[in-house]
Amino acid sequence: MSGPFLASAPGKVLLLGEHAVVYGEPALAAALPRRLQVKLWPDEGGPLIDIEGGTVPPPELTQAFEGLCAAAGAPHARYRVRISSEIPLGGGLGSSAALGVALARAVCAATNQECPPQRAAELALALERVFHGAASGVDPAICARGGILLFQRGDLAPTKSSAGEPVIEPVFASGPFGLVVAQTGRQRGTRSTVLPLRERRAERPHLYDPLIRQLGDLATGGKLALEKGDLVELGVRFDAAHGLLGALGVSCPELDQCVASLRAAGALGAKLTGAGGGGAAIGLARDGEHAAQIAQRLQSLGASAFAVTLGGEPGGQKGASERASEAAPRKASTRTPGRRRATAIAHANIALTKYWGKRDEALLLPEASSLSLALDKLRTRTTVELGAPEDSLLLDGKPASAKEVSRARSLLDAAGIHEKAAIESHNEFPTAAGLASSASGFAALAVAACAAAGLKKSTAELSALARLGSGSAARSVPGGWSVWRDETAEQVFPPSHWDVRMVVALCAAGPKEVGSRDGMKLSKETSPYHAAWIAQCERDLPEALKHLAARDLDALGALAERNALRMHADALAAAPPLLYWQPATIGCLKQLARLREGRVRAWATIDAGPHVVALCTPDDAIAVADALRVVPGVQAILSCAPAGAAHVVEPDPE
């Protein structure tokens, strides 16, 4: 336990809902691609805290740190801490929450404890309350989890759980967007704005409560605008929110000037972010380039501003969610002998010719061969640490069911890994909703587990291993354009072979009622069409490969759409019938047919779920996304490019 132990966390902005979140209304928050880092090592003279650059730590920080250590099971706080930050301290961008999360991770690492996002947020919240009094918990939640979240306090929300846990919903923006952060240079703590508002509300609840409810409504609507990619609507919500926050008395002349400057420089909407009374304002931009232009205009006027891109990977620049994930703290220096760890990333794949049906349920061998494409936005990151006291699986920050843990253990046993494993897996897209999250999940698990165990396995061996967890996971291991025939899948063309887009229309929320494994078993056993379906698949695959080699979009798209519809016809003929579609599914199919009449080349494929995936060219992707976005019932749009093989991103050091 010599250290030093390094940990970090991102800053944050509140897009909508600040102050209202304190009173149980929703807030929309986003992690920033700027981080705060702590370096911690044992010191008998501790606690000792210093900040790079010569900033003097506030006196209450030592007390708050001691409380965090006690809550984490390290009551004596015999540590020295060095803090460095890309986030302005006290600037309204979540520096105290990021500090709390980073300290929680570092202390847990020093004491050989796991620190999943929920625990990091809980420990950080105790530190937050020292500085900010009535903290809602939204800042630690977003700094611990990254990405974009809709947050609501569990103890005050109408839908609160019996345990009073916060209601946290990941938000998947339909594409990247830009944000400009302008700083007033005036620091003011959250406590100094929250408490006076509380007093004013207590005196005139009939006046303030409607404004607070409107802020919550703006946040909820802002989530939907992000998912639909409607930045114009989101910008209007920014402007409306700033007006309401001004009416609540939490703005100031400096913030109002920043907001006016952002709007004048071309922002789609602008508002203060965070507690107000100083700090920072944010302006919405169409994309990263637009944000950079706005920031440059403000800088030319002497203002302090910077641009970030959130919600995607424009031009290779990663969004806040991905940056937060990739730069998560490491515990390499804290591992005790016998505990080995590795992290892998894999992409879900969408089949263009399906395999619906297994010839061997035990070995998960397909009746029909299939062709798929791995997609960049459908990504899973999985960490495996061997030598744990017991098997555990955290899926998207929550403990998985015993059945899911058992499936993971079966894969490890098949690999010859018999040590207990602590597994943490995060999907950057909806889980168990018909978008092949099990494929990317088991592919990432196979690659990470073998890396942690030091097993040198070929791509084919890893593909065969991942197949034992989920059949289509065999295709996610090689990635790119892959074909699965028997025990393994192989990449027949790399992602660079053909620059296409697959536009995903999310047509329902939550997990599907019947999983793929049960659904295809029922179809095989009861559908009178199943034998004909399998025979058709064997005819479709050679044709599909020929069209793929020739890059013939019209022929491949039409074949893929027919293949998908026939698969669902097979499922519909089962007893009882399997209907995975929603009204929005049919609406999307009709919309794509209308687009083709207007010479927009786009064809649908649908896996075992309600979501429609449109194959098209990059040039047509925006038109396809816009057309599908307006179909009633479509909840979000993801525009995806081809992705590569599953790979290790955090290998265990020698």
C-alpha positions as CSV (number, residue, x, y, z in Angstrom):
1,M,0.0,0.0,0.0
2,S,2.9,2.4,-0.8
3,G,1.1,4.4,-3.4
4,P,0.8,6.9,-4.9
5,F,-2.8,6.2,-5.8
6,L,-4.2,8.2,-8.7
7,A,-7.8,8.9,-9.4
8,S,-9.7,11.5,-11.4
9,A,-13.3,12.6,-12.3
10,P,-14.8,15.0,-14.9
11,G,-16.3,18.3,-14.3
12,K,-19.9,18.9,-15.2
13,V,-22.5,21.4,-16.4
14,L,-26.1,21.5,-15.6
15,L,-27.8,21.8,-18.9
16,L,-31.3,22.4,-17.4
17,G,-32.9,22.1,-13.9
18,E,-30.5,23.7,-11.5
19,H,-32.0,24.8,-8.2
20,A,-35.3,23.0,-9.1
21,V,-33.5,19.7,-8.5
22,V,-33.1,20.7,-4.8
23,Y,-36.9,20.6,-4.5
24,G,-37.4,17.2,-6.2
25,E,-37.7,18.3,-9.9
26,P,-35.6,16.7,-12.6
27,A,-32.3,18.1,-13.8
28,L,-30.3,17.4,-17.0
29,A,-26.6,17.2,-16.4
30,A,-23.6,16.5,-18.6
31,A,-20.0,15.6,-17.8
32,L,-17.3,17.8,-19.3
33,P,-14.2,16.5,-21.1
34,R,-12.1,18.3,-18.5
35,R,-11.0,16.5,-15.3
36,L,-9.7,17.0,-11.8
37,Q,-7.0,14.6,-10.6
38,V,-5.8,13.6,-7.1
39,K,-2.7,11.9,-6.1
40,L,-2.9,10.2,-2.7
41,W,-0.2,8.4,-0.7
42,P,0.1,7.3,3.0
43,D,1.6,9.9,5.3
44,E,1.6,9.6,9.1
45,G,1.4,13.3,9.4
46,G,-1.9,13.5,7.4
47,P,-4.3,14.6,6.4
48,L,-2.3,17.0,4.4
49,I,-3.8,18.6,1.3
50,D,-2.2,20.9,-1.3
51,I,-3.4,22.2,-4.7
52,E,-1.1,22.7,-7.7
53,G,-0.6,26.3,-8.6
54,G,-0.3,27.5,-5.0
55,T,-4.1,27.8,-4.3
56,V,-4.7,27.5,-0.6
57,P,-7.2,24.8,0.3
58,P,-10.2,26.1,2.2
59,P,-10.1,25.1,5.9
60,E,-13.3,23.0,5.7
61,L,-11.7,20.8,3.0
62,T,-9.6,18.9,5.6
63,Q,-12.6,18.3,7.8
64,A,-14.7,17.1,4.8
65,F,-11.9,14.8,3.7
66,E,-11.6,13.2,7.1
67,G,-15.4,12.6,7.0
68,L,-15.1,11.0,3.6
69,C,-12.3,8.7,4.8
70,A,-14.3,7.6,7.8
71,A,-17.3,6.9,5.6
72,A,-15.1,4.8,3.3
73,G,-13.7,2.8,6.2
74,A,-10.4,4.6,6.6
75,P,-11.2,6.7,9.7
76,H,-7.7,8.0,10.5
77,A,-7.1,9.8,7.2
78,R,-3.3,9.3,7.3
79,Y,-2.8,10.6,3.8
80,R,-1.2,13.3,1.8
81,V,-3.2,14.6,-1.2
82,R,-2.1,16.6,-4.2
83,I,-4.9,18.1,-6.3
84,S,-4.5,19.2,-9.9
85,S,-7.4,20.3,-12.1
86,E,-8.4,21.2,-15.6
87,I,-11.6,22.6,-14.1
88,P,-11.6,26.1,-12.6
89,L,-12.0,25.7,-8.9
90,G,-15.1,27.4,-7.5
91,G,-16.2,28.3,-11.1
92,G,-19.6,26.5,-11.1
93,L,-18.3,23.5,-13.1
94,G,-18.5,20.8,-10.5
95,S,-15.0,21.1,-9.1
96,S,-16.1,20.1,-5.5
97,A,-18.1,17.1,-6.8
98,A,-15.2,16.0,-9.1
99,L,-12.9,16.3,-6.1
100,G,-15.2,14.2,-3.9
101,V,-15.5,11.5,-6.5
102,A,-11.7,11.4,-7.2
103,L,-11.0,11.3,-3.5
104,A,-13.5,8.5,-2.9
105,R,-11.9,6.5,-5.7
106,A,-8.4,7.1,-4.4
107,V,-9.2,6.3,-0.8
108,C,-11.0,3.1,-1.8
109,A,-8.1,2.1,-4.0
110,A,-5.7,2.7,-1.1
111,T,-7.8,0.4,1.1
112,N,-8.3,-2.3,-1.6
113,Q,-12.0,-1.6,-1.9
114,E,-14.2,-1.5,-5.1
115,C,-15.6,1.9,-5.9
116,P,-18.3,1.7,-8.5
117,P,-20.0,4.9,-9.6
118,Q,-22.9,4.7,-7.1
119,R,-20.5,4.4,-4.1
120,A,-18.2,7.1,-5.4
121,A,-21.2,9.4,-5.7
122,E,-22.4,8.6,-2.2
123,L,-19.0,9.3,-0.6
124,A,-18.6,12.5,-2.6
125,L,-22.0,13.7,-1.6
126,A,-20.9,13.8,2.0
127,L,-18.1,16.1,1.0
128,E,-20.4,18.2,-1.1
129,R,-22.7,18.9,1.8
130,V,-19.8,20.4,3.8
131,F,-19.3,23.0,1.1
132,H,-22.8,23.5,-0.3
133,G,-25.3,22.6,2.5
134,A,-28.4,21.2,0.9
135,A,-26.8,19.5,-2.0
136,S,-29.2,17.5,-4.2
137,G,-26.7,14.9,-5.3
138,V,-26.8,15.6,-9.0
139,D,-23.2,16.9,-9.2
140,P,-21.6,13.7,-7.7
141,A,-23.9,11.5,-9.7
142,I,-22.8,13.0,-13.1
143,C,-19.1,13.3,-12.1
144,A,-19.1,9.6,-11.0
145,R,-20.9,8.3,-14.0
146,G,-20.0,10.6,-16.9
147,G,-22.1,11.0,-20.0
148,I,-25.5,12.8,-19.8
149,L,-28.0,12.1,-17.2
150,L,-31.6,13.1,-16.2
151,F,-31.4,13.1,-12.3
152,Q,-34.2,13.4,-9.7
153,R,-33.8,13.2,-6.0
154,G,-35.3,10.0,-4.7
155,D,-36.4,11.4,-1.3
156,L,-38.5,14.1,-2.9
157,A,-39.5,12.7,-6.4
158,P,-43.1,11.5,-6.8
159,T,-41.7,8.2,-8.2
160,K,-39.2,7.7,-5.3
161,S,-38.2,4.2,-4.3
162,S,-38.8,2.9,-0.8
163,A,-35.1,3.4,-0.1
164,G,-35.2,7.0,-1.3
165,E,-32.6,6.3,-4.0
166,P,-32.2,9.0,-6.7
167,V,-33.9,8.4,-10.1
168,I,-31.0,8.4,-12.6
169,E,-31.7,7.9,-16.3
170,P,-28.8,7.9,-18.9
171,V,-29.6,10.2,-21.8
172,F,-28.4,9.2,-25.3
173,A,-28.1,12.2,-27.6
174,S,-28.9,11.4,-31.2
175,G,-25.6,13.0,-32.2
176,P,-22.8,15.3,-31.1
177,F,-23.4,18.9,-30.2
178,G,-21.3,21.8,-29.1
179,L,-21.2,23.7,-25.9
180,V,-19.4,26.9,-25.0
181,V,-18.6,27.6,-21.4
182,A,-18.1,31.3,-20.5
183,Q,-16.7,32.2,-17.1
184,T,-17.7,35.3,-15.2
185,G,-14.5,35.3,-13.1
186,R,-16.8,35.8,-10.1
187,Q,-16.8,32.9,-7.6
188,R,-19.7,32.3,-5.4
189,G,-20.5,29.0,-3.5
190,T,-23.7,27.1,-4.0
191,R,-24.7,27.6,-0.3
192,S,-24.8,31.4,-0.8
193,T,-27.4,31.0,-3.6
194,V,-29.4,27.9,-2.5
195,L,-30.1,29.1,1.1
196,P,-31.4,32.6,0.2
197,L,-33.7,31.0,-2.4
198,R,-35.0,28.5,0.2
199,E,-35.8,31.4,2.5
200,R,-37.6,33.3,-0.3
201,R,-39.6,30.2,-1.3
202,A,-40.6,29.6,2.3
203,E,-42.1,33.1,2.5
204,R,-43.9,32.9,-0.9
205,P,-44.3,29.3,-2.0
206,H,-47.3,30.2,-4.3
207,L,-44.9,32.5,-6.2
208,Y,-41.8,30.4,-6.4
209,D,-43.1,26.8,-6.7
210,P,-44.6,27.3,-10.2
211,L,-41.3,28.6,-11.5
212,I,-39.5,25.7,-9.9
213,R,-41.9,23.2,-11.6
214,Q,-41.4,25.0,-14.9
215,L,-37.6,24.5,-14.6
216,G,-38.2,20.7,-14.0
217,D,-40.4,20.6,-17.1
218,L,-37.8,22.3,-19.2
219,A,-35.2,19.6,-18.1
220,T,-37.5,16.7,-18.9
221,G,-38.3,18.2,-22.3
222,G,-34.6,19.0,-22.9
223,K,-33.9,15.2,-22.5
224,L,-36.4,14.5,-25.3
225,A,-34.9,17.3,-27.5
226,L,-31.4,15.8,-27.1
227,E,-32.6,12.3,-28.0
228,K,-34.4,13.6,-31.1
229,G,-31.5,15.9,-32.0
230,D,-33.6,19.0,-31.9
231,L,-31.0,21.6,-30.9
232,V,-33.3,24.5,-31.8
233,E,-35.8,23.3,-29.2
234,L,-33.0,22.7,-26.7
235,G,-31.7,26.3,-27.3
236,V,-35.2,27.7,-26.7
237,R,-35.3,25.8,-23.4
238,F,-31.9,27.2,-22.4
239,D,-33.2,30.8,-23.0
240,A,-36.4,30.1,-21.1
241,A,-34.5,28.5,-18.2
242,H,-32.2,31.5,-17.8
243,G,-35.3,33.8,-17.6
244,L,-36.8,31.6,-14.9
245,L,-33.5,31.5,-12.9
246,G,-33.3,35.2,-13.1
247,A,-36.8,35.5,-11.7
248,L,-35.7,33.2,-8.9
249,G,-33.0,35.7,-8.1
250,V,-30.0,33.5,-8.7
251,S,-28.4,35.2,-11.6
252,C,-26.3,38.3,-11.5
253,P,-25.1,41.1,-13.9
254,E,-22.0,39.3,-14.8
255,L,-23.9,36.1,-15.7
256,D,-26.5,38.1,-17.7
257,Q,-23.7,39.7,-19.6
258,C,-22.1,36.3,-20.4
259,V,-25.5,35.0,-21.6
260,A,-26.1,38.0,-23.8
261,S,-22.6,37.7,-25.3
262,L,-23.1,34.0,-26.0
263,R,-26.3,34.7,-27.8
264,A,-24.8,37.6,-29.8
265,A,-21.9,35.4,-30.8
266,G,-24.3,32.9,-32.4
267,A,-25.3,30.4,-29.7
268,L,-28.7,28.6,-30.2
269,G,-29.5,29.4,-26.6
270,A,-27.7,30.4,-23.4
271,K,-28.1,30.3,-19.7
272,L,-26.3,30.2,-16.4
273,T,-25.2,26.8,-15.2
274,G,-25.0,25.6,-11.7
275,A,-25.8,27.6,-8.6
276,G,-25.6,31.1,-10.2
277,G,-24.5,34.3,-8.4
278,G,-21.3,34.1,-10.5
279,G,-19.5,31.1,-11.9
280,A,-20.3,30.2,-15.5
281,A,-22.8,30.4,-18.3
282,I,-23.2,28.0,-21.2
283,G,-24.2,28.5,-24.8
284,L,-25.5,25.8,-27.1
285,A,-23.9,25.2,-30.5
286,R,-24.7,23.0,-33.5
287,D,-21.4,21.1,-33.3
288,G,-17.8,21.3,-32.1
289,E,-16.8,23.6,-34.9
290,H,-19.6,26.0,-34.3
291,A,-18.8,26.0,-30.6
292,A,-15.1,26.8,-31.3
293,Q,-16.2,29.8,-33.4
294,I,-18.4,31.2,-30.7
295,A,-15.7,30.7,-28.0
296,Q,-13.1,32.5,-30.3
297,R,-15.5,35.4,-30.7
298,L,-15.9,35.8,-26.9
299,Q,-12.1,35.4,-26.4
300,S,-11.5,38.2,-28.9
301,L,-13.6,40.4,-26.7
302,G,-11.5,39.5,-23.6
303,A,-13.9,37.0,-22.2
304,S,-12.8,33.7,-20.7
305,A,-14.5,30.9,-22.6
306,F,-13.8,27.4,-24.0
307,A,-15.6,25.0,-26.3
308,V,-16.4,21.3,-25.8
309,T,-18.2,18.7,-27.8
310,L,-20.7,16.4,-26.1
311,G,-22.7,13.4,-27.1
312,G,-20.6,11.9,-29.9
313,E,-17.3,11.6,-31.8
314,P,-17.3,14.4,-34.4
315,G,-14.1,14.4,-36.4
316,G,-12.5,11.9,-34.1
317,Q,-12.9,14.1,-31.0
318,K,-14.5,12.1,-28.2
319,G,-17.6,13.3,-26.4
320,A,-17.7,13.8,-22.6
321,S,-19.3,10.4,-21.9
322,E,-16.5,8.5,-23.7
323,R,-13.7,10.7,-22.3
324,A,-15.1,10.2,-18.8
325,S,-15.2,6.4,-19.4
326,E,-11.7,6.1,-20.9
327,A,-10.0,8.3,-18.3
328,A,-11.6,6.6,-15.3
329,P,-9.2,6.0,-12.4
330,R,-6.9,3.1,-12.4
331,K,-6.1,0.9,-9.5
332,A,-3.0,-0.7,-10.9
333,S,-0.8,0.3,-8.1
334,T,-3.2,-1.0,-5.5
335,R,-3.6,-4.6,-6.6
336,T,-2.6,-7.2,-4.1
337,P,-0.7,-10.3,-5.2
338,G,-3.1,-12.6,-7.1
339,R,-5.4,-9.9,-8.2
340,R,-5.1,-9.2,-11.9
341,R,-7.2,-6.8,-14.0
342,A,-7.9,-5.8,-17.6
343,T,-10.5,-3.8,-19.5
344,A,-11.8,-4.4,-23.0
345,I,-14.1,-2.7,-25.4
346,A,-16.4,-4.4,-27.9
347,H,-19.1,-3.1,-30.3
348,A,-22.6,-4.6,-30.8
349,N,-23.3,-5.8,-34.3
350,I,-26.4,-5.7,-36.4
351,A,-27.0,-8.6,-38.7
352,L,-27.8,-7.9,-42.4
353,T,-28.7,-11.6,-42.8
354,K,-30.0,-13.1,-39.6
355,Y,-29.4,-16.5,-37.9
356,W,-32.7,-16.8,-35.9
357,G,-32.4,-20.4,-34.7
358,K,-29.8,-22.7,-33.2
359,R,-29.0,-26.3,-34.3
360,D,-27.3,-27.0,-31.0
361,E,-28.7,-25.2,-27.9
362,A,-25.9,-26.4,-25.6
363,L,-23.1,-25.2,-27.9
364,L,-25.0,-22.2,-29.3
365,L,-24.3,-23.2,-32.9
366,P,-26.5,-21.4,-35.5
367,E,-28.8,-23.2,-37.9
368,A,-28.0,-20.6,-40.6
369,S,-24.9,-18.6,-41.3
370,S,-25.1,-14.8,-40.9
371,L,-23.5,-11.5,-42.0
372,S,-23.2,-8.5,-39.6
373,L,-21.6,-5.1,-39.2
374,A,-20.2,-3.8,-35.9
375,L,-21.3,-0.3,-35.0
376,D,-19.2,2.4,-33.4
377,K,-21.9,4.0,-31.2
378,L,-23.1,0.6,-29.8
379,R,-20.2,0.1,-27.4
380,T,-19.6,-1.9,-24.2
381,R,-16.7,-1.4,-21.8
382,T,-16.0,-4.3,-19.4
383,T,-13.4,-4.6,-16.7
384,V,-12.5,-8.0,-15.1
385,E,-10.5,-8.3,-11.9
386,L,-9.5,-11.8,-11.0
387,G,-8.8,-12.9,-7.4
388,A,-11.8,-11.3,-5.9
389,P,-13.5,-12.7,-2.8
390,E,-16.5,-13.8,-4.8
391,D,-18.0,-13.5,-8.2
392,S,-19.8,-10.2,-8.8
393,L,-21.2,-8.3,-11.8
394,L,-22.1,-4.7,-12.0
395,L,-24.1,-3.9,-15.2
396,D,-24.5,-0.2,-15.9
397,G,-23.6,0.6,-12.3
398,K,-26.2,-1.8,-10.8
399,P,-25.7,-5.4,-9.4
400,A,-26.7,-7.9,-12.0
401,S,-29.1,-10.8,-11.3
402,A,-27.9,-14.2,-10.2
403,K,-28.7,-15.6,-13.6
404,E,-26.5,-13.0,-15.3
405,V,-23.6,-13.7,-12.9
406,S,-24.0,-17.4,-13.6
407,R,-23.8,-16.8,-17.4
408,A,-20.6,-14.8,-16.9
409,R,-19.1,-17.5,-14.7
410,S,-19.9,-20.2,-17.3
411,L,-17.9,-18.2,-19.8
412,L,-15.0,-17.9,-17.5
413,D,-15.1,-21.6,-16.7
414,A,-15.0,-22.4,-20.4
415,A,-11.9,-20.3,-20.7
416,G,-10.3,-22.2,-17.9
417,I,-10.5,-19.3,-15.5
418,H,-11.6,-20.6,-12.1
419,E,-10.6,-17.7,-9.9
420,K,-13.4,-15.5,-8.5
421,A,-14.0,-12.4,-10.7
422,A,-15.2,-8.9,-10.0
423,I,-16.8,-7.8,-13.3
424,E,-18.0,-4.3,-14.2
425,S,-19.7,-3.7,-17.5
426,H,-21.1,-0.5,-19.0
427,N,-23.2,-0.2,-22.2
428,E,-23.1,3.2,-23.9
429,F,-26.5,2.4,-25.4
430,P,-29.8,0.9,-24.1
431,T,-29.3,-2.6,-22.5
432,A,-31.5,-5.7,-23.3
433,A,-33.6,-3.6,-25.7
434,G,-33.0,-5.4,-29.0
435,L,-29.7,-3.7,-29.9
436,A,-27.4,-6.7,-29.3
437,S,-26.0,-5.5,-26.0
438,S,-25.4,-9.1,-25.0
439,A,-23.2,-9.5,-28.1
440,S,-20.9,-6.6,-27.2
441,G,-21.1,-7.5,-23.5
442,F,-20.0,-11.1,-23.8
443,A,-17.4,-10.2,-26.4
444,A,-15.8,-7.6,-24.1
445,L,-16.0,-10.0,-21.2
446,A,-14.2,-12.8,-23.1
447,V,-11.4,-10.5,-24.2
448,A,-11.0,-8.8,-20.8
449,A,-11.1,-12.0,-18.8
450,C,-8.5,-13.7,-21.0
451,A,-6.3,-10.6,-20.8
452,A,-6.5,-10.5,-17.0
453,A,-5.7,-14.2,-16.8
454,G,-2.7,-13.8,-19.1
455,L,-4.2,-16.2,-21.7
456,K,-2.9,-15.7,-25.2
457,K,-5.9,-16.6,-27.4
458,S,-6.4,-16.0,-31.1
459,T,-9.4,-14.0,-32.4
460,A,-11.0,-17.2,-33.5
461,E,-10.6,-18.7,-30.0
462,L,-12.0,-15.6,-28.4
463,S,-14.9,-15.6,-30.8
464,A,-15.8,-19.2,-29.9
465,L,-15.6,-18.3,-26.2
466,A,-17.8,-15.3,-26.5
467,R,-20.4,-17.3,-28.4
468,L,-21.0,-19.4,-25.3
469,G,-22.4,-16.3,-23.6
470,S,-24.4,-15.0,-26.5
471,G,-24.4,-16.4,-30.0
472,S,-24.1,-13.1,-31.8
473,A,-21.2,-12.2,-29.5
474,A,-19.1,-14.4,-31.8
475,R,-19.4,-11.7,-34.5
476,S,-18.6,-8.8,-32.1
477,V,-15.1,-10.2,-31.4
478,P,-13.7,-9.8,-35.0
479,G,-15.9,-6.8,-35.6
480,G,-16.1,-5.1,-39.0
481,W,-18.1,-7.0,-41.6
482,S,-18.2,-10.5,-40.1
483,V,-19.7,-13.9,-41.0
484,W,-20.6,-16.5,-38.4
485,R,-21.0,-20.0,-39.6
486,D,-20.1,-22.6,-37.0
487,E,-18.1,-22.2,-33.8
488,T,-16.4,-18.9,-34.7
489,A,-17.0,-15.8,-36.7
490,E,-14.5,-14.2,-39.0
491,Q,-14.1,-10.7,-40.3
492,V,-14.6,-10.9,-44.1
493,F,-14.0,-7.2,-44.7
494,P,-12.6,-4.5,-42.4
495,P,-14.6,-1.5,-41.3
496,S,-12.8,0.6,-43.9
497,H,-14.0,-1.6,-46.7
498,W,-17.1,0.5,-47.1
499,D,-18.1,3.8,-45.5
500,V,-21.8,3.3,-44.8
501,R,-24.1,4.5,-42.1
502,M,-26.6,2.5,-40.0
503,V,-29.2,4.9,-38.5
504,V,-30.8,3.4,-35.5
505,A,-34.3,4.5,-34.6
506,L,-35.1,3.6,-30.9
507,C,-38.8,2.7,-31.1
508,A,-39.4,1.7,-27.4
509,A,-37.9,2.1,-24.0
510,G,-36.8,-0.6,-21.6
511,P,-36.0,-4.3,-22.1
512,K,-38.0,-6.5,-24.5
513,E,-40.5,-9.0,-23.1
514,V,-39.1,-12.1,-24.7
515,G,-35.3,-12.5,-25.0
516,S,-33.7,-13.6,-28.3
517,R,-32.6,-17.0,-26.9
518,D,-36.1,-17.9,-25.8
519,G,-37.7,-16.3,-28.9
520,M,-35.7,-18.3,-31.4
521,K,-36.2,-21.5,-29.5
522,L,-39.9,-21.0,-29.6
523,S,-39.8,-20.2,-33.3
524,K,-37.8,-23.3,-34.1
525,E,-40.2,-25.5,-32.2
526,T,-43.5,-24.1,-33.2
527,S,-43.4,-21.9,-36.3
528,P,-44.5,-23.7,-39.5
529,Y,-42.3,-21.3,-41.5
530,H,-39.1,-22.0,-39.7
531,A,-37.6,-24.6,-42.1
532,A,-38.3,-22.3,-45.1
533,W,-36.7,-19.4,-43.2
534,I,-33.5,-21.3,-42.6
535,A,-33.3,-22.5,-46.2
536,Q,-33.8,-18.9,-47.4
537,C,-31.0,-17.7,-45.1
538,E,-28.5,-20.1,-46.7
539,R,-29.5,-18.6,-50.1
540,D,-29.3,-15.0,-48.9
541,L,-25.8,-15.1,-47.4
542,P,-23.8,-15.8,-50.6
543,E,-25.8,-13.1,-52.4
544,A,-25.2,-10.6,-49.6
545,L,-21.4,-11.3,-49.7
546,K,-21.4,-10.7,-53.4
547,H,-23.2,-7.3,-53.0
548,L,-20.9,-6.4,-50.1
549,A,-17.8,-7.1,-52.1
550,A,-19.2,-4.9,-55.0
551,R,-20.3,-2.2,-52.5
552,D,-23.8,-2.4,-54.1
553,L,-26.0,-0.6,-51.6
554,D,-29.3,-1.0,-53.4
555,A,-28.9,-4.8,-53.8
556,L,-27.5,-5.4,-50.3
557,G,-30.1,-3.1,-48.6
558,A,-33.1,-4.6,-50.4
559,L,-31.8,-8.1,-49.5
560,A,-31.2,-7.2,-45.8
561,E,-34.7,-5.7,-45.5
562,R,-36.4,-8.8,-47.0
563,N,-34.3,-11.1,-44.8
564,A,-35.3,-9.2,-41.6
565,L,-39.0,-9.2,-42.5
566,R,-38.9,-12.9,-43.2
567,M,-37.3,-13.5,-39.8
568,H,-40.1,-11.6,-38.1
569,A,-42.7,-13.5,-40.1
570,D,-41.1,-16.7,-38.7
571,A,-41.4,-15.3,-35.2
572,L,-45.0,-14.1,-35.8
573,A,-46.0,-17.7,-36.8
574,A,-44.8,-19.2,-33.5
575,A,-47.2,-20.4,-30.9
576,P,-47.8,-18.2,-29.0
577,P,-46.9,-15.5,-31.6
578,L,-43.8,-13.3,-31.0
579,L,-44.5,-9.7,-31.9
580,Y,-41.4,-7.6,-31.2
581,W,-42.6,-4.6,-33.1
582,Q,-44.2,-1.4,-31.8
583,P,-46.3,1.1,-33.9
584,A,-43.2,3.2,-34.4
585,T,-41.5,0.1,-36.0
586,I,-44.1,0.1,-38.7
587,G,-44.0,3.8,-39.0
588,C,-40.3,3.7,-39.7
589,L,-40.7,1.0,-42.3
590,K,-43.2,3.1,-44.1
591,Q,-41.1,6.2,-43.8
592,L,-38.1,4.5,-45.4
593,A,-40.3,3.3,-48.3
594,R,-41.4,6.9,-48.8
595,L,-37.7,8.0,-48.7
596,R,-36.8,5.6,-51.4
597,E,-39.6,6.9,-53.6
598,G,-37.9,10.3,-53.2
599,R,-34.6,8.7,-54.2
600,V,-33.1,8.6,-50.7
601,R,-31.4,5.2,-50.6
602,A,-32.1,3.6,-47.3
603,W,-33.3,0.1,-46.3
604,A,-34.3,-1.3,-43.0
605,T,-33.2,-4.2,-40.9
606,I,-34.7,-5.2,-37.5
607,D,-33.2,-7.6,-35.0
608,A,-35.2,-9.3,-32.3
609,G,-36.7,-6.1,-30.9
610,P,-38.8,-3.1,-32.0
611,H,-35.9,-0.9,-33.2
612,V,-35.4,-0.1,-36.9
613,V,-31.9,0.2,-38.3
614,A,-31.6,1.9,-41.7
615,L,-28.6,1.1,-44.0
616,C,-27.7,4.1,-46.1
617,T,-24.8,6.3,-47.4
618,P,-23.1,8.9,-45.2
619,D,-24.5,11.6,-47.5
620,D,-28.1,10.4,-46.8
621,A,-27.7,9.7,-43.1
622,I,-28.9,13.2,-42.0
623,A,-32.0,13.0,-44.2
624,V,-32.7,9.5,-43.0
625,A,-32.3,10.5,-39.3
626,D,-34.5,13.5,-39.7
627,A,-37.2,11.4,-41.4
628,L,-37.2,8.7,-38.8
629,R,-37.0,11.2,-35.9
630,V,-40.5,12.6,-36.6
631,V,-42.2,9.1,-36.7
632,P,-44.5,9.0,-33.7
633,G,-43.1,6.8,-31.0
634,V,-39.5,7.1,-32.0
635,Q,-37.6,8.1,-28.9
636,A,-34.0,8.7,-30.1
637,I,-31.8,8.4,-33.1
638,L,-28.2,7.1,-33.3
639,S,-26.2,7.4,-36.5
640,C,-23.5,4.7,-36.5
641,A,-20.4,4.0,-38.6
642,P,-18.6,0.7,-39.0
643,A,-16.5,-0.4,-36.0
644,G,-13.6,-2.8,-35.6
645,A,-12.7,-5.7,-33.4
646,A,-13.0,-6.1,-29.6
647,H,-9.8,-5.1,-28.0
648,V,-8.0,-4.6,-24.7
649,V,-7.7,-0.9,-23.6
650,E,-6.4,-1.4,-20.1
651,P,-4.1,-4.4,-20.0
652,D,-2.8,-5.7,-16.7
653,P,0.8,-4.4,-16.4
654,E,3.7,-6.9,-16.4
